[in-house]
Amino acid sequence: MHAQAGEKPEHKKLVEVSFRLAEAFQAGNLEFNTAARAPTQKPKPAWT
């Protein structure tokens, strides 16, 4: 993605790059950050 001095890059391309970076970050985070792999469901209490 390139823009000349004083120009803004195309919005659609910025959005695409942002989403790709977010996907790559999340994949890496889940691989290396064990806390990020916590279950999404709350554990059931033992008394039920």
N, C-alpha and C positions, 0 to 999 in steps of 0.2 A: 504494500500500500504506500503510495507516494503522493506528495502534494508539493506544489511549488511554494516558494516563500510567500507568505501572505494568503495562501489558499487553504481551505479546509478540505480534508479528504472526504470522499463520498460517504454519506451517513450509512448507507446500506452496507458498505464494506467495513466500516468501523464496527457495526453491530455484529457482522459475521465473525470478525476477528475476536471480538469480546467474548462471544459464545464459545468459540473454539478454545480460547485461553481458559475460560471457566471450566469447560469439560476436561481439559488436560490437567488443570489444577486439582479438580475433584478426584480424578482417577489416581493421581499421584498421592494425594492426601489420604485416600482410603488404603493405598498400598503401604504407606510408611507411618501413618499416624494411627496407632491401635485404638486410641480413644474415639476416633472418627468412625470406627466400625461398631460402635455400641448398637445394641438392638433398637429398632424403632418402636417396638411395642413395649409397654410397661409390663414388668413381671407381675404375675398374679400373686396376691397375698397367700401365705401358706395356710391360713385358717379357712379358706373357701373350698 
